[in-house]
Amino acid sequence: MDTDLQLSLANNAKEWLALSLSISSAEKLAFSKVHDGFFTTYGATFMAHVYRLTFEQALQSMPEQERQRLLITFQQEMDKAIDDHYLARAKQPHTT
């Protein structure tokens, strides 16, 4: 990961932390309740669709350079998650 991307990600993390800290506990609880209710009622596929639409809308409002950085990071994290998933499955004991 290059220095510019690391710096950008660190700055984004600081901004998200500041936002998170500015949201009251009541707002966090309300969001969690709504989120968990939708997840329980509609399931993972529905929530994945919601997350995707949210991600796409966020990308539309970003400058091109930030959008590219986010997409690259997203791809790297997806690749890592897929590798971790299959590694964990490979380590599971096989039963017959």
Short mmCIF file of the C-alpha atoms (twelve columns), coordinates in Angstrom:
data_MODEL
# 
_entry.id   MODEL 
# 
loop_
_atom_site.group_PDB 
_atom_site.id 
_atom_site.type_symbol 
_atom_site.label_atom_id 
_atom_site.label_alt_id 
_atom_site.label_comp_id 
_atom_site.label_asym_id 
_atom_site.label_seq_id 
_atom_site.Cartn_x 
_atom_site.Cartn_y 
_atom_site.Cartn_z 
_atom_site.pdbx_PDB_model_num 
ATOM 1  C CA . MET A 1  0.000   0.000   0.000  1 
ATOM 2  C CA . ASP A 2  1.523   3.326   -0.995 1 
ATOM 3  C CA . THR A 3  2.007   6.219   1.416  1 
ATOM 4  C CA . ASP A 4  -0.719  8.399   -0.135 1 
ATOM 5  C CA . LEU A 5  -3.295  5.641   0.244  1 
ATOM 6  C CA . GLN A 6  -2.225  4.941   3.825  1 
ATOM 7  C CA . LEU A 7  -2.508  8.626   4.677  1 
ATOM 8  C CA . SER A 8  -5.890  8.888   2.980  1 
ATOM 9  C CA . LEU A 9  -7.200  5.824   4.813  1 
ATOM 10 C CA . ALA A 10 -5.868  7.137   8.126  1 
ATOM 11 C CA . ASN A 11 -7.569  10.493  7.536  1 
ATOM 12 C CA . ASN A 12 -10.812 8.749   6.577  1 
ATOM 13 C CA . ALA A 13 -10.620 6.641   9.725  1 
ATOM 14 C CA . LYS A 14 -10.157 9.786   11.823 1 
ATOM 15 C CA . GLU A 15 -13.161 11.412  10.140 1 
ATOM 16 C CA . TRP A 16 -15.320 8.306   10.717 1 
ATOM 17 C CA . LEU A 17 -14.202 8.193   14.344 1 
ATOM 18 C CA . ALA A 18 -15.095 11.860  14.798 1 
ATOM 19 C CA . LEU A 19 -18.488 11.234  13.213 1 
ATOM 20 C CA . SER A 20 -19.023 8.155   15.344 1 
ATOM 21 C CA . LEU A 21 -18.166 10.076  18.485 1 
ATOM 22 C CA . SER A 22 -20.516 12.888  17.495 1 
ATOM 23 C CA . ILE A 23 -23.467 10.516  17.217 1 
ATOM 24 C CA . SER A 24 -25.185 10.188  20.551 1 
ATOM 25 C CA . SER A 25 -25.657 6.870   22.279 1 
ATOM 26 C CA . ALA A 26 -29.400 7.186   21.719 1 
ATOM 27 C CA . GLU A 27 -28.858 7.658   17.972 1 
ATOM 28 C CA . LYS A 28 -26.528 4.657   17.874 1 
ATOM 29 C CA . LEU A 29 -29.062 2.555   19.740 1 
ATOM 30 C CA . ALA A 30 -31.869 3.714   17.437 1 
ATOM 31 C CA . PHE A 31 -29.802 2.932   14.336 1 
ATOM 32 C CA . SER A 32 -28.836 -0.490  15.692 1 
ATOM 33 C CA . LYS A 33 -32.461 -1.284  16.480 1 
ATOM 34 C CA . VAL A 34 -33.641 -0.303  12.975 1 
ATOM 35 C CA . HIS A 35 -30.698 -2.075  11.314 1 
ATOM 36 C CA . ASP A 36 -31.131 -5.272  13.314 1 
ATOM 37 C CA . GLY A 37 -34.887 -5.193  12.749 1 
ATOM 38 C CA . PHE A 38 -34.441 -4.996  8.983  1 
ATOM 39 C CA . PHE A 39 -31.778 -7.690  9.084  1 
ATOM 40 C CA . THR A 40 -34.007 -10.013 11.108 1 
ATOM 41 C CA . THR A 41 -37.121 -9.282  9.060  1 
ATOM 42 C CA . TYR A 42 -35.661 -9.250  5.548  1 
ATOM 43 C CA . GLY A 43 -32.418 -11.220 5.838  1 
ATOM 44 C CA . ALA A 44 -28.845 -10.969 4.664  1 
ATOM 45 C CA . THR A 45 -29.642 -10.718 0.947  1 
ATOM 46 C CA . PHE A 46 -31.856 -7.682  1.507  1 
ATOM 47 C CA . MET A 47 -29.235 -6.006  3.691  1 
ATOM 48 C CA . ALA A 48 -26.480 -6.744  1.159  1 
ATOM 49 C CA . HIS A 49 -28.634 -4.940  -1.421 1 
ATOM 50 C CA . VAL A 50 -29.065 -1.969  0.937  1 
ATOM 51 C CA . TYR A 51 -25.319 -1.854  1.648  1 
ATOM 52 C CA . ARG A 52 -24.561 -1.997  -2.079 1 
ATOM 53 C CA . LEU A 53 -26.927 0.872   -2.890 1 
ATOM 54 C CA . THR A 54 -25.442 2.927   -0.059 1 
ATOM 55 C CA . PHE A 55 -21.911 2.222   -1.307 1 
ATOM 56 C CA . GLU A 56 -22.873 3.171   -4.877 1 
ATOM 57 C CA . GLN A 57 -24.455 6.446   -3.747 1 
ATOM 58 C CA . ALA A 58 -21.369 7.302   -1.701 1 
ATOM 59 C CA . LEU A 59 -19.147 6.609   -4.717 1 
ATOM 60 C CA . GLN A 60 -21.207 8.982   -6.868 1 
ATOM 61 C CA . SER A 61 -20.521 11.890  -4.546 1 
ATOM 62 C CA . MET A 62 -16.759 11.308  -4.226 1 
ATOM 63 C CA . PRO A 63 -14.011 12.919  -6.248 1 
ATOM 64 C CA . GLU A 64 -12.517 10.551  -8.861 1 
ATOM 65 C CA . GLN A 65 -9.219  10.015  -7.036 1 
ATOM 66 C CA . GLU A 66 -10.944 9.100   -3.757 1 
ATOM 67 C CA . ARG A 67 -13.411 6.876   -5.598 1 
ATOM 68 C CA . GLN A 68 -10.551 4.951   -7.228 1 
ATOM 69 C CA . ARG A 69 -8.754  4.580   -3.908 1 
ATOM 70 C CA . LEU A 70 -11.890 3.295   -2.248 1 
ATOM 71 C CA . LEU A 71 -12.581 0.806   -5.042 1 
ATOM 72 C CA . ILE A 72 -9.000  -0.479  -4.946 1 
ATOM 73 C CA . THR A 73 -9.168  -0.871  -1.180 1 
ATOM 74 C CA . PHE A 74 -12.558 -2.565  -1.478 1 
ATOM 75 C CA . GLN A 75 -11.143 -5.052  -4.006 1 
ATOM 76 C CA . GLN A 76 -8.137  -5.763  -1.784 1 
ATOM 77 C CA . GLU A 77 -10.359 -6.349  1.240  1 
ATOM 78 C CA . MET A 78 -12.701 -8.586  -0.778 1 
ATOM 79 C CA . ASP A 79 -9.744  -10.637 -1.988 1 
ATOM 80 C CA . LYS A 80 -8.453  -10.949 1.580  1 
ATOM 81 C CA . ALA A 81 -11.881 -11.909 2.927  1 
ATOM 82 C CA . ILE A 82 -12.291 -14.577 0.238  1 
ATOM 83 C CA . ASP A 83 -8.818  -15.964 0.952  1 
ATOM 84 C CA . ASP A 84 -9.525  -15.963 4.715  1 
ATOM 85 C CA . HIS A 85 -12.875 -17.683 4.145  1 
ATOM 86 C CA . TYR A 86 -11.361 -20.520 2.141  1 
ATOM 87 C CA . LEU A 87 -8.391  -20.809 4.491  1 
ATOM 88 C CA . ALA A 88 -10.751 -21.187 7.457  1 
ATOM 89 C CA . ARG A 89 -12.782 -23.809 5.581  1 
ATOM 90 C CA . ALA A 90 -9.631  -25.715 4.670  1 
ATOM 91 C CA . LYS A 91 -8.618  -25.855 8.342  1 
ATOM 92 C CA . GLN A 92 -11.968 -27.329 9.454  1 
ATOM 93 C CA . PRO A 93 -11.818 -31.013 10.290 1 
ATOM 94 C CA . HIS A 94 -13.418 -33.227 7.675  1 
ATOM 95 C CA . THR A 95 -16.034 -35.658 8.890  1 
ATOM 96 C CA . THR A 96 -17.317 -38.655 6.981  1 
# 
